[in-house]
Amino acid sequence: RFLVVRPEKARSVVPDFLRESGASVKEVVAYRTVVNGEAEVPLKEFFSEPVDFVAFTSPSNFNAFKALLGREKALKVLNGAKVVPIGPVSAEALKREGIEPYALPQKYTVDSLVDLVLSKLNA
């Protein structure tokens, strides 16, 4: 028997794999990802000028970015920057909006994402 504690919006890769392997799986939603409305003003102020890089650590992170800036402004900002997603799931979310990722880290971790951006800055 397995207990999978997860967010409300999550892929079901692990629970599906466990079930397909014959396991009994109970999923419990432990938290919800919500947009932090307090970030809207500082975000808009920051992106009033061009930026070099924008990094996303999840599709929900990208969706919140669009919600806070407004889709049109968010896509304009991203089209003028090098956009680095943490991994292929985030990259697909970007591509669905017409944003081509600049690069993907070799490992899908925050440390690898930071290392990638720093290596590109120093190149």
A tleap script that builds the chain and sets N, CA, C and O, in Angstrom:
source leaprc.protein.ff14SB
mol = sequence {
  NARG PHE LEU VAL VAL ARG PRO GLU LYS ALA
  ARG SER VAL VAL PRO ASP PHE LEU ARG GLU
  SER GLY ALA SER VAL LYS GLU VAL VAL ALA
  TYR ARG THR VAL VAL ASN GLY GLU ALA GLU
  VAL PRO LEU LYS GLU PHE PHE SER GLU PRO
  VAL ASP PHE VAL ALA PHE THR SER PRO SER
  ASN PHE ASN ALA PHE LYS ALA LEU LEU GLY
  ARG GLU LYS ALA LEU LYS VAL LEU ASN GLY
  ALA LYS VAL VAL PRO ILE GLY PRO VAL SER
  ALA GLU ALA LEU LYS ARG GLU GLY ILE GLU
  PRO TYR ALA LEU PRO GLN LYS TYR THR VAL
  ASP SER LEU VAL ASP LEU VAL LEU SER LYS
  LEU ASN CALA
}
set mol.1.N position { 0.837 -1.185 0.000 }
set mol.1.CA position { 0.000 0.000 0.000 }
set mol.1.C position { 0.877 1.241 0.000 }
set mol.1.O position { 1.907 1.301 0.671 }
set mol.2.N position { 0.434 2.242 -0.780 }
set mol.2.CA position { 1.202 3.477 -0.900 }
set mol.2.C position { 0.304 4.672 -0.651 }
set mol.2.O position { -0.856 4.697 -1.062 }
set mol.3.N position { 0.859 5.660 0.028 }
set mol.3.CA position { 0.212 6.950 0.193 }
set mol.3.C position { 1.029 7.952 -0.613 }
set mol.3.O position { 2.237 8.085 -0.415 }
set mol.4.N position { 0.362 8.655 -1.524 }
set mol.4.CA position { 1.031 9.681 -2.322 }
set mol.4.C position { 0.445 11.029 -1.904 }
set mol.4.O position { -0.721 11.322 -2.171 }
set mol.5.N position { 1.265 11.839 -1.250 }
set mol.5.CA position { 0.869 13.178 -0.827 }
set mol.5.C position { 1.319 14.122 -1.934 }
set mol.5.O position { 2.492 14.143 -2.307 }
set mol.6.N position { 0.374 14.905 -2.455 }
set mol.6.CA position { 0.692 15.692 -3.642 }
set mol.6.C position { -0.077 16.996 -3.684 }
set mol.6.O position { -1.000 17.203 -2.896 }
set mol.7.N position { 0.302 17.885 -4.610 }
set mol.7.CA position { -0.472 19.110 -4.806 }
set mol.7.C position { -1.742 18.810 -5.598 }
set mol.7.O position { -1.878 17.750 -6.211 }
set mol.8.N position { -2.655 19.756 -5.571 }
set mol.8.CA position { -3.912 19.589 -6.295 }
set mol.8.C position { -3.676 19.397 -7.793 }
set mol.8.O position { -4.281 18.523 -8.415 }
set mol.9.N position { -2.800 20.209 -8.364 }
set mol.9.CA position { -2.491 20.098 -9.789 }
set mol.9.C position { -1.132 19.439 -9.928 }
set mol.9.O position { -0.097 20.078 -9.740 }
set mol.10.N position { -1.141 18.174 -10.253 }
set mol.10.CA position { 0.115 17.443 -10.418 }
set mol.10.C position { -0.096 16.337 -11.427 }
set mol.10.O position { -1.198 15.812 -11.584 }
set mol.11.N position { 0.978 15.996 -12.105 }
set mol.11.CA position { 0.912 14.853 -13.004 }
set mol.11.C position { 0.779 13.601 -12.152 }
set mol.11.O position { 1.194 13.582 -10.993 }
set mol.12.N position { 0.208 12.571 -12.723 }
set mol.12.CA position { -0.024 11.343 -11.953 }
set mol.12.C position { 0.926 10.222 -12.352 }
set mol.12.O position { 0.556 9.049 -12.302 }
set mol.13.N position { 2.140 10.569 -12.744 }
set mol.13.CA position { 3.106 9.586 -13.210 }
set mol.13.C position { 3.399 8.533 -12.134 }
set mol.13.O position { 3.333 7.336 -12.414 }
set mol.14.N position { 3.715 8.952 -10.938 }
set mol.14.CA position { 4.074 8.007 -9.871 }
set mol.14.C position { 2.878 7.155 -9.448 }
set mol.14.O position { 2.995 5.930 -9.412 }
set mol.15.N position { 1.723 7.764 -9.125 }
set mol.15.CA position { 0.583 6.921 -8.750 }
set mol.15.C position { 0.170 5.955 -9.866 }
set mol.15.O position { -0.168 4.802 -9.597 }
set mol.16.N position { 0.197 6.428 -11.117 }
set mol.16.CA position { -0.158 5.552 -12.245 }
set mol.16.C position { 0.807 4.379 -12.352 }
set mol.16.O position { 0.385 3.239 -12.549 }
set mol.17.N position { 2.094 4.654 -12.224 }
set mol.17.CA position { 3.093 3.598 -12.299 }
set mol.17.C position { 2.872 2.569 -11.187 }
set mol.17.O position { 2.923 1.361 -11.421 }
set mol.18.N position { 2.630 3.067 -9.984 }
set mol.18.CA position { 2.410 2.158 -8.856 }
set mol.18.C position { 1.172 1.289 -9.083 }
set mol.18.O position { 1.205 0.085 -8.831 }
set mol.19.N position { 0.091 1.888 -9.552 }
set mol.19.CA position { -1.134 1.125 -9.813 }
set mol.19.C position { -0.906 0.076 -10.901 }
set mol.19.O position { -1.346 -1.067 -10.779 }
set mol.20.N position { -0.215 0.480 -11.961 }
set mol.20.CA position { 0.081 -0.451 -13.060 }
set mol.20.C position { 0.956 -1.606 -12.583 }
set mol.20.O position { 0.944 -2.691 -13.165 }
set mol.21.N position { 1.705 -1.362 -11.533 }
set mol.21.CA position { 2.565 -2.404 -10.961 }
set mol.21.C position { 1.819 -3.261 -9.942 }
set mol.21.O position { 2.405 -4.155 -9.331 }
set mol.22.N position { 0.517 -2.988 -9.760 }
set mol.22.CA position { -0.297 -3.794 -8.867 }
set mol.22.C position { -0.445 -3.257 -7.460 }
set mol.22.O position { -1.016 -3.929 -6.601 }
set mol.23.N position { 0.051 -2.073 -7.209 }
set mol.23.CA position { -0.004 -1.523 -5.855 }
set mol.23.C position { -1.359 -0.876 -5.575 }
set mol.23.O position { -2.052 -0.419 -6.484 }
set mol.24.N position { -1.708 -0.852 -4.313 }
set mol.24.CA position { -2.870 -0.119 -3.834 }
set mol.24.C position { -2.378 1.278 -3.489 }
set mol.24.O position { -1.468 1.437 -2.675 }
set mol.25.N position { -2.985 2.302 -4.112 }
set mol.25.CA position { -2.494 3.670 -3.957 }
set mol.25.C position { -3.611 4.578 -3.452 }
set mol.25.O position { -4.720 4.580 -3.987 }
set mol.26.N position { -3.302 5.334 -2.429 }
set mol.26.CA position { -4.199 6.371 -1.912 }
set mol.26.C position { -3.506 7.705 -2.167 }
set mol.26.O position { -2.367 7.910 -1.747 }
set mol.27.N position { -4.204 8.623 -2.866 }
set mol.27.CA position { -3.654 9.950 -3.119 }
set mol.27.C position { -4.355 10.964 -2.220 }
set mol.27.O position { -5.577 10.944 -2.077 }
set mol.28.N position { -3.567 11.847 -1.621 }
set mol.28.CA position { -4.100 12.896 -0.762 }
set mol.28.C position { -3.558 14.231 -1.258 }
set mol.28.O position { -2.347 14.419 -1.375 }
set mol.29.N position { -4.469 15.154 -1.546 }
set mol.29.CA position { -4.068 16.498 -1.953 }
set mol.29.C position { -3.726 17.278 -0.691 }
set mol.29.O position { -4.583 17.524 0.158 }
set mol.30.N position { -2.457 17.660 -0.583 }
set mol.30.CA position { -1.984 18.346 0.624 }
set mol.30.C position { -1.944 19.863 0.477 }
set mol.30.O position { -1.992 20.590 1.469 }
set mol.31.N position { -1.856 20.336 -0.760 }
set mol.31.CA position { -1.828 21.784 -0.946 }
set mol.31.C position { -2.273 22.165 -2.344 }
set mol.31.O position { -2.315 21.337 -3.254 }
set mol.32.N position { -2.610 23.458 -2.495 }
set mol.32.CA position { -3.021 24.024 -3.770 }
set mol.32.C position { -2.041 25.128 -4.146 }
set mol.32.O position { -1.571 25.878 -3.290 }
set mol.33.N position { -1.747 25.215 -5.413 }
set mol.33.CA position { -0.914 26.290 -5.916 }
set mol.33.C position { -1.828 27.446 -6.291 }
set mol.33.O position { -2.718 27.298 -7.129 }
set mol.34.N position { -1.606 28.589 -5.670 }
set mol.34.CA position { -2.420 29.765 -5.966 }
set mol.34.C position { -1.509 30.934 -6.342 }
set mol.34.O position { -0.366 31.020 -5.894 }
set mol.35.N position { -2.035 31.817 -7.163 }
set mol.35.CA position { -1.290 32.995 -7.578 }
set mol.35.C position { -1.254 33.988 -6.421 }
set mol.35.O position { -2.277 34.268 -5.797 }
set mol.36.N position { -0.078 34.508 -6.146 }
set mol.36.CA position { 0.102 35.496 -5.089 }
set mol.36.C position { -0.125 36.889 -5.674 }
set mol.36.O position { 0.776 37.468 -6.281 }
set mol.37.N position { -1.318 37.416 -5.490 }
set mol.37.CA position { -1.663 38.727 -6.032 }
set mol.37.C position { -0.761 39.847 -5.559 }
set mol.37.O position { -0.634 40.863 -6.243 }
set mol.38.N position { -0.128 39.687 -4.399 }
set mol.38.CA position { 0.775 40.722 -3.879 }
set mol.38.C position { 2.027 40.869 -4.735 }
set mol.38.O position { 2.735 41.870 -4.624 }
set mol.39.N position { 2.308 39.899 -5.578 }
set mol.39.CA position { 3.504 39.949 -6.423 }
set mol.39.C position { 3.278 40.754 -7.698 }
set mol.39.O position { 4.233 41.056 -8.412 }
set mol.40.N position { 2.031 41.104 -7.991 }
set mol.40.CA position { 1.723 41.764 -9.268 }
set mol.40.C position { 2.478 43.078 -9.457 }
set mol.40.O position { 3.127 43.273 -10.484 }
set mol.41.N position { 2.403 43.968 -8.491 }
set mol.41.CA position { 3.040 45.286 -8.645 }
set mol.41.C position { 4.559 45.171 -8.755 }
set mol.41.O position { 5.132 45.731 -9.689 }
set mol.42.N position { 5.243 44.462 -7.834 }
set mol.42.CA position { 6.701 44.363 -7.980 }
set mol.42.C position { 7.120 43.671 -9.277 }
set mol.42.O position { 8.139 44.024 -9.871 }
set mol.43.N position { 6.345 42.700 -9.708 }
set mol.43.CA position { 6.664 41.994 -10.954 }
set mol.43.C position { 6.538 42.944 -12.144 }
set mol.43.O position { 7.414 42.982 -13.008 }
set mol.44.N position { 5.468 43.694 -12.187 }
set mol.44.CA position { 5.278 44.644 -13.288 }
set mol.44.C position { 6.357 45.725 -13.272 }
set mol.44.O position { 6.833 46.143 -14.327 }
set mol.45.N position { 6.740 46.174 -12.093 }
set mol.45.CA position { 7.813 47.178 -11.995 }
set mol.45.C position { 9.127 46.601 -12.511 }
set mol.45.O position { 9.837 47.252 -13.278 }
set mol.46.N position { 9.449 45.381 -12.088 }
set mol.46.CA position { 10.708 44.757 -12.514 }
set mol.46.C position { 10.748 44.596 -14.028 }
set mol.46.O position { 11.770 44.878 -14.654 }
set mol.47.N position { 9.656 44.150 -14.613 }
set mol.47.CA position { 9.632 43.876 -16.048 }
set mol.47.C position { 9.251 45.097 -16.882 }
set mol.47.O position { 8.894 44.959 -18.052 }
set mol.48.N position { 9.322 46.290 -16.293 }
set mol.48.CA position { 9.111 47.506 -17.076 }
set mol.48.C position { 10.336 47.795 -17.936 }
set mol.48.O position { 10.276 48.611 -18.856 }
set mol.49.N position { 11.447 47.122 -17.635 }
set mol.49.CA position { 12.671 47.223 -18.427 }
set mol.49.C position { 13.034 45.828 -18.923 }
set mol.49.O position { 12.664 44.836 -18.294 }
set mol.50.N position { 13.758 45.735 -20.049 }
set mol.50.CA position { 14.140 44.414 -20.581 }
set mol.50.C position { 15.014 43.640 -19.603 }
set mol.50.O position { 15.739 44.225 -18.799 }
set mol.51.N position { 14.932 42.318 -19.685 }
set mol.51.CA position { 15.765 41.438 -18.867 }
set mol.51.C position { 16.492 40.468 -19.785 }
set mol.51.O position { 16.083 40.246 -20.925 }
set mol.52.N position { 17.575 39.895 -19.275 }
set mol.52.CA position { 18.363 38.955 -20.076 }
set mol.52.C position { 17.800 37.544 -20.013 }
set mol.52.O position { 17.638 36.884 -21.039 }
set mol.53.N position { 17.503 37.086 -18.798 }
set mol.53.CA position { 17.042 35.716 -18.585 }
set mol.53.C position { 15.783 35.708 -17.733 }
set mol.53.O position { 15.594 36.558 -16.864 }
set mol.54.N position { 14.921 34.725 -18.002 }
set mol.54.CA position { 13.787 34.427 -17.137 }
set mol.54.C position { 13.786 32.919 -16.959 }
set mol.54.O position { 13.822 32.176 -17.940 }
set mol.55.N position { 13.743 32.460 -15.716 }
set mol.55.CA position { 13.755 31.020 -15.428 }
set mol.55.C position { 12.434 30.621 -14.789 }
set mol.55.O position { 11.867 31.360 -13.984 }
set mol.56.N position { 11.952 29.436 -15.163 }
set mol.56.CA position { 10.719 28.897 -14.590 }
set mol.56.C position { 10.996 27.523 -13.997 }
set mol.56.O position { 11.649 26.685 -14.619 }
set mol.57.N position { 10.491 27.305 -12.791 }
set mol.57.CA position { 10.724 26.035 -12.104 }
set mol.57.C position { 9.542 25.082 -12.180 }
set mol.57.O position { 9.605 23.973 -11.649 }
set mol.58.N position { 8.462 25.505 -12.837 }
set mol.58.CA position { 7.313 24.617 -13.008 }
set mol.58.C position { 6.322 25.258 -13.966 }
set mol.58.O position { 6.362 26.470 -14.174 }
set mol.59.N position { 5.436 24.464 -14.551 }
set mol.59.CA position { 4.384 25.049 -15.383 }
set mol.59.C position { 3.477 25.985 -14.586 }
set mol.59.O position { 3.028 27.003 -15.112 }
set mol.60.N position { 3.203 25.654 -13.328 }
set mol.60.CA position { 2.344 26.537 -12.530 }
set mol.60.C position { 3.044 27.862 -12.255 }
set mol.60.O position { 2.383 28.895 -12.142 }
set mol.61.N position { 4.350 27.848 -12.146 }
set mol.61.CA position { 5.146 29.069 -11.997 }
set mol.61.C position { 4.967 29.955 -13.237 }
set mol.61.O position { 4.768 31.164 -13.122 }
set mol.62.N position { 5.039 29.345 -14.405 }
set mol.62.CA position { 4.841 30.054 -15.671 }
set mol.62.C position { 3.408 30.590 -15.775 }
set mol.62.O position { 3.200 31.729 -16.195 }
set mol.63.N position { 2.432 29.781 -15.398 }
set mol.63.CA position { 1.035 30.212 -15.458 }
set mol.63.C position { 0.765 31.381 -14.520 }
set mol.63.O position { 0.015 32.295 -14.864 }
set mol.64.N position { 1.364 31.358 -13.350 }
set mol.64.CA position { 1.208 32.471 -12.404 }
set mol.64.C position { 1.837 33.744 -12.974 }
set mol.64.O position { 1.283 34.834 -12.830 }
set mol.65.N position { 2.977 33.601 -13.611 }
set mol.65.CA position { 3.662 34.722 -14.260 }
set mol.65.C position { 2.733 35.379 -15.286 }
set mol.65.O position { 2.598 36.602 -15.322 }
set mol.66.N position { 2.099 34.552 -16.114 }
set mol.66.CA position { 1.162 35.083 -17.121 }
set mol.66.C position { -0.043 35.749 -16.457 }
set mol.66.O position { -0.502 36.798 -16.908 }
set mol.67.N position { -0.546 35.147 -15.401 }
set mol.67.CA position { -1.710 35.705 -14.711 }
set mol.67.C position { -1.390 37.061 -14.091 }
set mol.67.O position { -2.219 37.970 -14.126 }
set mol.68.N position { -0.205 37.200 -13.531 }
set mol.68.CA position { 0.167 38.439 -12.853 }
set mol.68.C position { 0.504 39.576 -13.814 }
set mol.68.O position { 0.128 40.725 -13.581 }
set mol.69.N position { 1.211 39.252 -14.891 }
set mol.69.CA position { 1.587 40.295 -15.852 }
set mol.69.C position { 0.502 40.535 -16.895 }
set mol.69.O position { 0.456 41.594 -17.521 }
set mol.70.N position { -0.360 39.557 -17.074 }
set mol.70.CA position { -1.275 39.571 -18.211 }
set mol.70.C position { -0.594 38.809 -19.330 }
set mol.70.O position { 0.604 38.975 -19.564 }
set mol.71.N position { -1.351 37.978 -20.020 }
set mol.71.CA position { -0.759 37.087 -21.027 }
set mol.71.C position { 0.043 37.850 -22.083 }
set mol.71.O position { 1.175 37.478 -22.392 }
set mol.72.N position { -0.538 38.906 -22.631 }
set mol.72.CA position { 0.126 39.647 -23.709 }
set mol.72.C position { 1.464 40.230 -23.251 }
set mol.72.O position { 2.473 40.081 -23.941 }
set mol.73.N position { 1.477 40.886 -22.103 }
set mol.73.CA position { 2.714 41.481 -21.567 }
set mol.73.C position { 3.721 40.386 -21.221 }
set mol.73.O position { 4.914 40.534 -21.489 }
set mol.74.N position { 3.251 39.298 -20.632 }
set mol.74.CA position { 4.146 38.203 -20.261 }
set mol.74.C position { 4.844 37.623 -21.493 }
set mol.74.O position { 6.053 37.394 -21.471 }
set mol.75.N position { 4.093 37.387 -22.553 }
set mol.75.CA position { 4.690 36.820 -23.764 }
set mol.75.C position { 5.639 37.806 -24.425 }
set mol.75.O position { 6.652 37.403 -24.996 }
set mol.76.N position { 5.321 39.097 -24.354 }
set mol.76.CA position { 6.225 40.118 -24.895 }
set mol.76.C position { 7.550 40.109 -24.133 }
set mol.76.O position { 8.622 40.144 -24.736 }
set mol.77.N position { 7.464 40.062 -22.808 }
set mol.77.CA position { 8.673 40.004 -21.981 }
set mol.77.C position { 9.507 38.775 -22.344 }
set mol.77.O position { 10.720 38.873 -22.531 }
set mol.78.N position { 8.854 37.630 -22.442 }
set mol.78.CA position { 9.579 36.381 -22.697 }
set mol.78.C position { 10.165 36.328 -24.100 }
set mol.78.O position { 11.222 35.731 -24.304 }
set mol.79.N position { 9.501 36.937 -25.060 }
set mol.79.CA position { 10.049 36.961 -26.415 }
set mol.79.C position { 11.298 37.832 -26.519 }
set mol.79.O position { 12.052 37.717 -27.485 }
set mol.80.N position { 11.522 38.699 -25.535 }
set mol.80.CA position { 12.714 39.542 -25.524 }
set mol.80.C position { 13.807 39.043 -24.600 }
set mol.80.O position { 14.799 39.739 -24.382 }
set mol.81.N position { 13.640 37.843 -24.053 }
set mol.81.CA position { 14.608 37.309 -23.077 }
set mol.81.C position { 14.991 35.887 -23.433 }
set mol.81.O position { 14.366 35.252 -24.282 }
set mol.82.N position { 16.020 35.400 -22.777 }
set mol.82.CA position { 16.389 33.985 -22.858 }
set mol.82.C position { 15.602 33.277 -21.757 }
set mol.82.O position { 15.773 33.573 -20.574 }
set mol.83.N position { 14.748 32.351 -22.149 }
set mol.83.CA position { 13.851 31.696 -21.202 }
set mol.83.C position { 14.365 30.292 -20.922 }
set mol.83.O position { 14.572 29.491 -21.833 }
set mol.84.N position { 14.569 30.013 -19.624 }
set mol.84.CA position { 15.145 28.740 -19.211 }
set mol.84.C position { 14.187 28.018 -18.266 }
set mol.84.O position { 14.019 28.432 -17.119 }
set mol.85.N position { 13.557 26.942 -18.737 }
set mol.85.CA position { 12.713 26.132 -17.853 }
set mol.85.C position { 13.559 25.111 -17.111 }
set mol.85.O position { 14.653 24.758 -17.554 }
set mol.86.N position { 13.053 24.642 -15.991 }
set mol.86.CA position { 13.791 23.670 -15.184 }
set mol.86.C position { 13.855 22.287 -15.839 }
set mol.86.O position { 14.784 21.519 -15.590 }
set mol.87.N position { 12.867 21.977 -16.675 }
set mol.87.CA position { 12.840 20.652 -17.290 }
set mol.87.C position { 11.834 20.575 -18.418 }
set mol.87.O position { 11.245 21.585 -18.800 }
set mol.88.N position { 11.632 19.374 -18.956 }
set mol.88.CA position { 10.798 19.202 -20.144 }
set mol.88.C position { 9.317 19.513 -19.935 }
set mol.88.O position { 8.659 19.943 -20.882 }
set mol.89.N position { 8.775 19.319 -18.760 }
set mol.89.CA position { 7.353 19.623 -18.526 }
set mol.89.C position { 7.135 21.136 -18.584 }
set mol.89.O position { 6.173 21.608 -19.191 }
set mol.90.N position { 8.021 21.879 -17.959 }
set mol.90.CA position { 7.947 23.344 -18.024 }
set mol.90.C position { 8.225 23.834 -19.442 }
set mol.90.O position { 7.606 24.792 -19.904 }
set mol.91.N position { 9.147 23.183 -20.126 }
set mol.91.CA position { 9.458 23.551 -21.517 }
set mol.91.C position { 8.233 23.382 -22.404 }
set mol.91.O position { 7.972 24.225 -23.263 }
set mol.92.N position { 7.486 22.316 -22.211 }
set mol.92.CA position { 6.270 22.089 -23.006 }
set mol.92.C position { 5.226 23.162 -22.745 }
set mol.92.O position { 4.546 23.600 -23.674 }
set mol.93.N position { 5.088 23.592 -21.498 }
set mol.93.CA position { 4.144 24.666 -21.176 }
set mol.93.C position { 4.527 25.944 -21.920 }
set mol.93.O position { 3.660 26.647 -22.439 }
set mol.94.N position { 5.814 26.241 -21.971 }
set mol.94.CA position { 6.292 27.412 -22.703 }
set mol.94.C position { 6.018 27.281 -24.198 }
set mol.94.O position { 5.535 28.219 -24.832 }
set mol.95.N position { 6.324 26.128 -24.749 }
set mol.95.CA position { 6.140 25.899 -26.189 }
set mol.95.C position { 4.670 26.032 -26.594 }
set mol.95.O position { 4.364 26.520 -27.682 }
set mol.96.N position { 3.768 25.597 -25.719 }
set mol.96.CA position { 2.333 25.735 -26.023 }
set mol.96.C position { 1.925 27.195 -26.190 }
set mol.96.O position { 0.923 27.493 -26.840 }
set mol.97.N position { 2.697 28.098 -25.606 }
set mol.97.CA position { 2.432 29.534 -25.732 }
set mol.97.C position { 3.328 30.188 -26.786 }
set mol.97.O position { 3.356 31.411 -26.917 }
set mol.98.N position { 4.060 29.358 -27.534 }
set mol.98.CA position { 4.912 29.886 -28.598 }
set mol.98.C position { 6.272 30.375 -28.139 }
set mol.98.O position { 6.970 31.051 -28.895 }
set mol.99.N position { 6.660 30.051 -26.926 }
set mol.99.CA position { 7.971 30.452 -26.390 }
set mol.99.C position { 8.930 29.280 -26.527 }
set mol.99.O position { 8.686 28.206 -25.979 }
set mol.100.N position { 10.006 29.482 -27.247 }
set mol.100.CA position { 11.003 28.432 -27.423 }
set mol.100.C position { 12.051 28.566 -26.315 }
set mol.100.O position { 12.704 29.604 -26.206 }
set mol.101.N position { 12.216 27.528 -25.495 }
set mol.101.CA position { 13.225 27.599 -24.425 }
set mol.101.C position { 14.631 27.814 -24.986 }
set mol.101.O position { 15.003 27.248 -26.014 }
set mol.102.N position { 15.380 28.627 -24.299 }
set mol.102.CA position { 16.765 28.917 -24.684 }
set mol.102.C position { 17.652 27.704 -24.458 }
set mol.102.O position { 18.492 27.381 -25.298 }
set mol.103.N position { 17.472 27.037 -23.335 }
set mol.103.CA position { 18.273 25.866 -22.982 }
set mol.103.C position { 17.580 25.132 -21.834 }
set mol.103.O position { 16.752 25.699 -21.121 }
set mol.104.N position { 17.940 23.857 -21.673 }
set mol.104.CA position { 17.440 23.044 -20.556 }
set mol.104.C position { 18.626 22.560 -19.738 }
set mol.104.O position { 19.649 22.179 -20.307 }
set mol.105.N position { 18.513 22.568 -18.414 }
set mol.105.CA position { 19.609 22.016 -17.607 }
set mol.105.C position { 19.705 20.504 -17.814 }
set mol.105.O position { 18.719 19.852 -18.159 }
set mol.106.N position { 20.899 19.957 -17.599 }
set mol.106.CA position { 21.087 18.509 -17.758 }
set mol.106.C position { 20.331 17.733 -16.689 }
set mol.106.O position { 19.776 16.668 -16.961 }
set mol.107.N position { 20.310 18.264 -15.481 }
set mol.107.CA position { 19.521 17.683 -14.390 }
set mol.107.C position { 18.392 18.666 -14.105 }
set mol.107.O position { 18.588 19.879 -14.172 }
set mol.108.N position { 17.216 18.143 -13.788 }
set mol.108.CA position { 16.055 19.002 -13.600 }
set mol.108.C position { 15.932 19.426 -12.138 }
set mol.108.O position { 14.984 19.073 -11.436 }
set mol.109.N position { 16.934 20.200 -11.709 }
set mol.109.CA position { 16.978 20.706 -10.340 }
set mol.109.C position { 17.243 22.211 -10.386 }
set mol.109.O position { 17.740 22.730 -11.385 }
set mol.110.N position { 16.911 22.897 -9.313 }
set mol.110.CA position { 17.171 24.337 -9.233 }
set mol.110.C position { 18.674 24.603 -9.332 }
set mol.110.O position { 19.092 25.538 -10.016 }
set mol.111.N position { 19.483 23.794 -8.660 }
set mol.111.CA position { 20.938 23.989 -8.724 }
set mol.111.C position { 21.445 23.909 -10.161 }
set mol.111.O position { 22.270 24.726 -10.572 }
set mol.112.N position { 20.964 22.939 -10.923 }
set mol.112.CA position { 21.396 22.793 -12.318 }
set mol.112.C position { 20.898 23.943 -13.179 }
set mol.112.O position { 21.598 24.391 -14.087 }
set mol.113.N position { 19.700 24.417 -12.900 }
set mol.113.CA position { 19.164 25.558 -13.636 }
set mol.113.C position { 20.038 26.793 -13.389 }
set mol.113.O position { 20.393 27.505 -14.329 }
set mol.114.N position { 20.377 27.037 -12.139 }
set mol.114.CA position { 21.232 28.178 -11.796 }
set mol.114.C position { 22.606 28.020 -12.450 }
set mol.114.O position { 23.131 28.980 -13.014 }
set mol.115.N position { 23.188 26.840 -12.382 }
set mol.115.CA position { 24.492 26.597 -13.010 }
set mol.115.C position { 24.435 26.870 -14.515 }
set mol.115.O position { 25.361 27.455 -15.078 }
set mol.116.N position { 23.358 26.451 -15.157 }
set mol.116.CA position { 23.202 26.670 -16.593 }
set mol.116.C position { 23.162 28.162 -16.912 }
set mol.116.O position { 23.871 28.631 -17.802 }
set mol.117.N position { 22.339 28.896 -16.191 }
set mol.117.CA position { 22.239 30.337 -16.451 }
set mol.117.C position { 23.586 31.025 -16.198 }
set mol.117.O position { 24.006 31.869 -16.990 }
set mol.118.N position { 24.254 30.675 -15.116 }
set mol.118.CA position { 25.568 31.280 -14.831 }
set mol.118.C position { 26.591 30.940 -15.910 }
set mol.118.O position { 27.405 31.784 -16.285 }
set mol.119.N position { 26.551 29.708 -16.408 }
set mol.119.CA position { 27.495 29.327 -17.462 }
set mol.119.C position { 27.235 30.116 -18.752 }
set mol.119.O position { 28.174 30.454 -19.473 }
set mol.120.N position { 25.977 30.405 -19.039 }
set mol.120.CA position { 25.639 31.184 -20.230 }
set mol.120.C position { 26.026 32.650 -20.051 }
set mol.120.O position { 26.428 33.302 -21.015 }
set mol.121.N position { 25.911 33.174 -18.838 }
set mol.121.CA position { 26.328 34.547 -18.567 }
set mol.121.C position { 27.824 34.724 -18.727 }
set mol.121.O position { 28.301 35.757 -19.195 }
set mol.122.N position { 28.553 33.696 -18.328 }
set mol.122.CA position { 30.018 33.765 -18.362 }
set mol.122.C position { 30.625 33.299 -19.672 }
set mol.122.O position { 31.848 33.270 -19.808 }
set mol.123.N position { 29.801 32.936 -20.630 }
set mol.123.CA position { 30.305 32.418 -21.916 }
set mol.123.C position { 30.742 33.528 -22.824 }
set mol.123.O position { 31.191 33.271 -23.941 }
savepdb mol mol.pdb
quit
